[in-house]
Amino acid sequence: MAIQHLKKSKPEAEKKEDDARVRHVVETTLADIEARGEAAVRDLSKTYDDYAPDSFRLTQSQIEAAIQKVSARDMEDIRFAQTQIRRFAEAQRASMTDIEVETLPGVILGHKNIPVQSVGCYVPGGKFPMVASAHMSVLTASVAGVPRIIAAAPPVNGEPHPAIVAAMHMGGAHEIYVMGGIQAVGTMAIGTETIDPVHMLVGPGNAFVAEAKRQLYGRVGIDLFAGPTETQVIADDTVDAELVATDLLGQAEHGYNSPAMLITNSRRLADDTLVEIERLLQILPTAETASASWRDYGDIFVCDSHDEMLQVANDSAYEHVQVMTDRDDWYLENMQSYGALFLGPRTNVANGDKVIGTNHTLPTKKAGRYTGGLWVGKFLKTHSYQKILTDEAAAMVGAYGSRLCMLEGFVGHAEQCNIRVRRYGGKNVPYGAAAD
């Protein structure tokens, strides 16, 4: 029996039409920000968020006032989450060392890890103000040593969201803005009369935010293409349908276009999961969005073997991949394309999203084939350097360099090498590497 695509999402052609509409809106909006600056941002904020303050940047007193609105329990939970995320980020940073090595006598090569000098962190709001995204971007940039971290999130009910502001401030943001969507990422990248542009944009968002980052890439760096969330469950009959359905819908509630996929070698589990999803959708408070995502972006694949399941998983390269099988470590060893793995039934994507310590900004739309997720290393640039300390090394390397430049026809390049051979090599070039 071949791989069965038991439940299919809507056709790719329809998805491409949606993408084209998003591209057009983003392109025109960014052009407006470029042309009109803060006036465009103010119009967009009024239109989409009904929010037009005197200044989009929060003052220190406004930050403190917002934090005062956060309950003691919520503050304690935010501190706990940030402690876990900071610990892992610091361990990652410690793994990235500067190096210097003498590759030949007198030839020194090295690299330094230098923080990006300014970063704009976007924190999504809308229906679900994503407090955790502030930890993932702002705090991680702070651990990396970024000297200017600005953060933006949309208003909620006409004002800054207190817990998001608290998380941004506690994470180390130097500037906090109340802006959402395309206008937020556009403003941070392009700049306005009052806001200096950043060198890099990070953070998740909806399809419009993701497309804005894509269009701005090159003008600024970006972390990765992080669009609508994706979740994939790889499961066999060691788990039941209630667990599988809960984990699929738990991420499908993000929005109307959040892909959710089950890959299994158990037809019974697949059928039972379909039934269980319908049951849960009758009682889930976020069923309106979760049901739309499942209807239009839900998939179930039934395979004969774990090898086939692995093939489907690697081909689809989903953002979150939850593995609940009798061989979870086998998947860890053999999975190649994904955002993050969540191994075993005790583990779940929600813990990764909020508190466990790994970063939740992860690649979507198959970007896991060529990049991992946001981590402290994304905020660091590894720059190489070289120096030659002896005459002998200058002449020897120069002789090789000259001939290799001439091999490619670069005469001017060759002369850069030749002048060093003449100046430092004397009559005889050492190491038996005389220039022709």
N, C-alpha and C positions, 0 to 999 in steps of 0.2 A: 504494500500500500504506500503510495506517495504521500508527501506532506499535504494535509488537508487544511484549506483556509476556511474554517468552519463559520466564522463571523467576520465580515468585511467592513472596513470603513468606507466612506464615500469615495467616489472615483478620483484619481489623481488629477484629472482635467479640472474638476470643480475646485480642488484645493489650489491649483495653479491660478485659477481665476481670482480666488480670494487673495492670493499673494500679489497679483498684479494690481488689484485695487489698493492694497496696503502700500505698495511701492509708490503709486501715484500720489496718494495723500501725503506720505512722508516727504517726497521730493518737493512738492509745492510748499509744504510747511517749513522745511529747512531753508528754502529759498527766501521765504518771507522773513524769517529770523535774520538771515544774512543781510537782507536789504533794509529792514526797518528796526533791527535791534530790539531794545527793550519795549518799544511801542507794540511790536508784533507779539512779544512774549506776554505782555499785559492783555492784549486782545484775546490771545489763545487761552490764557488762564481764566479770563472772564467767561469765555464761551464754554469751555469744557469743565471748569471747576467752580464757576461762579465765585471767583476769588480774585480780588484786585487790591492788594494792600499798598501802603505807601512804599514799602520796600519788601522784596521777596526774601531778603536775608534776615534771619532772626538775630536780634540783639542778645547780649548776654542776659539781660533781665527777662526777655521773652523766653529764652531757653530755660532759665531757672523757674519761671512761672509754669511752663509746660511740665517740667519734671515734678513740680509739687502736686500735679494732678494724678500722678501715677501712684497706685496703691503700694503699700509696703511689701505685700506678697509679690506683686508684679516686679517690683524693683529687685527683690531677692532672686526671683527666677531669672531675670535678665542678667544679674551678676553671675549666677551659677553658669548660665549658658556661655557668657563671655569668658569665664574662667576656663571652660573646657576648650573653647575655640582658640583662645590665646595659647594654652598649653601645647596644642597640636601645631599651631602656626610657629611657635617658638622652636619646637623640635624640628620642623621642616627648615626653618631659617638656619638652624645650627648645622644642618646637613649640607648647606651650600657654602663652600669655603673658597676663599681666594687662593690661587696657586701661583707658584713661580718655580720654574725648573730650568736647569742648564742642560739643553739638549745636545750641545757640542761644546767643547772647550771655548769659553768666551762668548757663547751665544745664550742669552737669557730670554725665555718666553714666559708669559704669565697671563692671568686674567683676574679682573676685579669684578665683583658683583655690586653694582651701583643702583640705588633706588631711583625709580622714575620720580621726577621732581615735582609733579603735580598730578593729582588724580581726582576725577569726578565720579562719585559713587551714587548710583541711582537705586532708590528703595521703592518698590512698587506699593501702590495704595489701592484705590478703587474699593471693590467689595471687600477685599481682604488685605488690610494694612499689614505688610510683611515685615514686622519688627525684626525678625531674624536676619533679613537681608542686610540690615545695618551692621550686625556683628560680622557677617561674612565678608563684606567689602571694606568698611571703614576700619574695623579692628585689625584685619589682616594687613591692610596697607600700613597701618601704624606699626605693627610688628616688623614690617619690612623696612621701616625708616623713612617713608615718604614724607618730605618736609611740608607739603601743602596738600591737605585732604579736604575736599569740599563734598558735601552730600546734599542730595535733593530728594524730596518725597512730596507727593501731592497732598493738598489739604483733605481732611476728612470732616464732613459736616461743617465745612466753612472755616476750619481752623487747623493749625498744626496738630498732628496726632501726637499726644503726649508721650506714649511709650516709644514711638519711633524717634522722637527728638531725644529722649533719654538715652536710647541705645546708641544713637549717633554721637552724642556728647561723650558718653562713657567710653565709646570705642576709640575716640581720639580725633573727631572731625574738627577742623580749624574754622570752617565756615559751613553754616547750615541754611539751606534755602527751602522754601515751601513752593515747590513747582512740580508738576506732573507731566508724564507722557513725553511726546516728541519735543515739546517746548523745554522740558527740563534737560534732556540729553543734548538737544541742539544748543541751548544756552551755554551749557558747560563746555561744549566743544568749540563753538564759534565765538562765544563771548559777546558782551554787550558794552554799552557805555560805562556800566558800573561793575561788571563782572569780568575778570580776566579769564581767558580760556585755559583749559587744562591740557596736559600732554596725553592723557589716557582716560578712557571711559570704562567703567566696570559696573556690573550688576545685572540682575535679570529684569524681565519685563514682559509685557504683552507683545503681540505681533508688531505693533507700531513702534514700540521702543526697540525691539530687536532689529527691525528694518532700518530705523534711524541710525543705530550703531553701525550697521553694515554700510550705509551710505556715507557715514562720516569717517569710516576706516581709511587710513592714509593721511587724512588731515590730523587725526589723532590715532593713538593706538587703542585697541579694545582688548578686553579679556578674552572673549570668545563669542560665538553666536549663541546667545541664550534666549530663545524664544519661549513660546508656551510650553509648559512642563510636559514631560513624557514619562510614563511609567510602564515597566514591563515585568511581568511575573513569570518566572520559569519554575514550573512545579510538576511534581509527579504525585503518585497516590500516597505519599507519606504525609500529605496535608489534606485538609478538607476544603470544600467549596466556600464555606463561610469566611475562612481566613483569606482565601484568594480574592473573593468578591470584595471584601472589606479593603484590601490593599489596592485593588484596581480603582474603586470608587473614591478611595481616600485621596488620590491624586487627580482623578477626573474632575473633582469639584473646583479645581483652580479656575476653570473658565469654560467657554463653549467649544473650545478647539484644543483640548488637552488630550493627546493620544494615550490610549491605554491598551496594552496587549498582553494576552496570556499565551504562553507556549507550553504545551504539555504533551506527554506521551500517554495520557489517560483520557479516552473518550468520555468515560463516566465523569471524571472531574470536570471536563469541558462542559458537558451537558448540565451537570449540577451547578456549575458556576453561573451559567446563563440564567437558571432559575433563581439562584440566590441573589444575583444582581437585581432582578426584577423585584424581589421581595424587599431588599434594602432600599431601593429607590422609592418605595412606598412610605418609608419612615425617615429617610435622610433629610434633614432640614435644608441641605444644599442640593436637593434632587434636581432642581430646575437646571442648574449648570451641569451637574454630573451626568444627568440623563442625556443632555444634548451632546456632550463630549462622547459618551459611550455610543450613542446612536450614530454619530457622524465620524468618529475617530477611534472606535473600538475594534479590535481584531482578536480572533482566537485561531491559533494554529495547533492542529493535532498531528503529532509526529510519531514515527515508529520507534525511534531510538533517541538516546541522549546526543548522539553525534548529529542527528538531524536537528534537534532542538538547539544545539550549539551553533549550527550553520545559520538557522533563522535569526538567532540572537545577534550573531556577529554581522550578518547582512543588514539588519535593521538599525544597529548601533544606537540604541535608545539611551536616553539621559539617565534615568534610574532603572537599575536592573536588580530585581529582588529574586534571589535563588532559594528555593525551598525544595530540596531533593534529598535523595540518599547519597549524593556525591557532591556536596557544595564546594569542597576544596578542588575538585576536578574542574569545575567551572572557573574558579579563581585562577587556576593554572592555565586554562585554555581560552578564556575570553580575551579578545583583543580590541574590540571596538565598543565602547560604552562610556557613560559619564562617570557613574560610581556604582559599585556593587554593594548589595546588602545581603549578607549570607546567613541563612538559617531562619527558621520560623520565629525565633525570639527577636530578630532584628527587623526593623521596618523603616521605610523611607521617611516617615514623619519625624522619627528621632534624628535622622541625618539632616532633615530640613531645619530643625529647631535647636538641637541641644547637644548632640553626642560629641561634636568637636571637629568633624570633617566639614568641608565647605559645601554649601548647597548650590552655588552658582556653577552650573554644569553644562556641557555641550548638548545641543539639540539638533534636530534635522540632519542627523548622520555626521555631525561635526566630530563626534567621538572617534571617527576613523583617523583623524589627524591631530587632535588635541585633547588634552585632559581638561579638568575643570579649573576654576579659580583657586589659587593657592598663593602662599607668600612669594613663591618664585615668579609669579606673573608680574609682580611689582618691582622686580629686580632685572636689570639689564646686565648681561655678562659681556664685558668689554675686554678684548685682548690687548696686550702690549708686547713690545719686543725691544731688546737693546743688545748691541754688540760691544764688548768690552776690550777686545784685543785687536791689534793690527793683523795678526795672523788670521783670525776668524773673519775679519772684514774682507780681506783679500780672497780667502777661500770661498766664502759664500758668494761674494761678488762675482767671482769667475763662473761659478755655476749659474748664478742669476743672469749674467750677461748672455751666455749661450742660450738659455731657455727663453729669454726675451727675443733674441734674434730668430729663434725657431718660429716664433709667432709674428715676426715682422715688426716688432716694436723697438725701433732704433733708439728713440729717446729714452725708453725704459732701460735699454741695454747700457746707455751712457751713464745713467745713474749708478749702475754697478761698476762700469769700467773706471770711473773716476776714483772710486774707492780702491780698486785693484792697483791703479797707478800710484795713489797716494800712500797706501798702507802696505802694499806688497813688495815694494822694492824691486830689485831685478828678478828675484825668484818668487813665484807664488807658492806658498806652502801647501802641504797635503796633496801635491801632485795634481792640482786642479787649475792649470794655467788657462787664462782666457786666450781664445784664438785671435 
